[in-house]
Structures are given as structure tokens and as C-alpha cells.
């Protein structure tokens, strides 16, 4: 998983915004709800939401752990760039965005999608 490419991908999602939180974290959000977090500067790891049924599967892999403070919400932290291939990482990040987008109000979803 190339963390810089992952950041670039997050920027392409409709309505995605980025902000700095907790002094040194880059947070990607949609509708003011986080879907991915990494550190500012050169990314050395990334956290994102996953489907409930994938959480245990992913955290059983070397280099992926339950995300600190967010594991109860089924977030994982990829600490090793070699733990995921770029294509799988892109699919997981897209799914994280979809999971968060799906929890937004219908009004906010329409505003973001332009419908």
C-alpha cells in the first residue's frame, strides 16, 4: 500500500475534504464524518473504517491492527505498507468512504452527489 497514493485517492471521492486534527493527523471526511486518517507529511500508516465482517480478517494479517481509539467502530490501522497491495487498499478506502457516506442524512447525500 503506497500511503501517498492512498491520500491522493481519498482526495478524489465526491465531497471529500481534508483537515488537520490532533496536531499532526491528516483527516479525510465526507459530510464532516471521518473515513480515513493518516499523519501529516510523509504518510507512514493509515486508518480507515471497514465492514464489520472484514475487521477480524484484516486485523489477523501482519501489519494491520485495530485502530487506536476507533477499533470499537471497526476501524483498522495499516502500519506496514507491505500489508496490503495498492488495489486492495484502494478498494478498502473506497468502501470506507461508502460506509461513512451511507450514514449521512439523505439531504447531505443529495447535496454531495449533486442530485
N, C-alpha and C positions, 0 to 999 in steps of 0.2 A: 504494500500500500504506500503509494507516494503521497505523503501528507500535504505537500504543496499543491499537487494536482487535486486532491480531495477538497482543499479550500477553494480552489478555482471552480470546481464542480458545484459546491454549495452556493456560490455566488450566482449561478445560472438559474436556480429554481425560481419560479414565479413568486414575486412578493418577498423574496428572501432579503433580510437585512443583516448587517453585522455591526456589532458593538463590542466595546471593551468592558469587561466586568471583572471584579475581584483583582484589580490592579494589573494582572498580566494575562488574562484569558480573552481570547477572541471567540465571541459567541455568535452563532448563526441562528436566526429566528425567522419565523413566519407568523404574522399576526401577533407579534410580541411574545410568542412562545418559542422557547429554545428547541432546536432539533439537532444541533451539533456544537461541540465546544473543543477548542484546541488552544495552544498557547500562542501569544503574540510572537512575531519574529519567525524564525525558522521553526516550523512545527516538528515536535518530537513525539507526539502522541495525539490521539483524538478520541473524544467520547461522543456517543450518539445513542438514540433510542432504537430498540429492536422489538420485534414481535415477541410476545410472551413465550411462545413455543421455541423460539430460537435462542433465547437468553442463556439457558443452561448449555446448549450445544456449543455456542460461541465461547462462553467463559471456561469451557473444558479444554479449549485449544491453548497451547502455549503462546504467550504474548498478548493474550486478551483476558482482562479481569473485569469483575463487576466495577462499574464506575463509582468512585468515592462520592458519597452523598446522594447519588442518583440511582443506585442499584435497585432500590425498592420500586422505582418507576421503570425498571427494565432497561437501564442504560448500561452499555459496555464501554470499556476504555481499552483501546488498542495501543499498547505501549511498545510493541515491536513492529516495525514497518514490514517485516517479513511474515507476520502472522496472517495477513490477507493479501490476495492478489488485487491488482488495481480494478479489475472488472467486478469481482465480488464486493470490494469496498464501495464502488460506485453504486451497485445495486442496494447495498445496505444503507448508504447515505440517502439514496432516493426514497427508500422505504421509510426511513426515519422522518424525512420531510412529509411523506404522505400520511404517516401516523399522526403527526402533530397537526397538519393541515386538516385532517378529518375531525379533529376535536374542536376546531374553531366554529364559531357560530355560522349559520348559513349566510347571514348578511356579510360577514367578513370574508367568507369563502368567495362569494359573488364579487365583492369588491376587488379581491386579489386576482380572480380569474377573468375579470372584465365582463362577466355575463350580466 
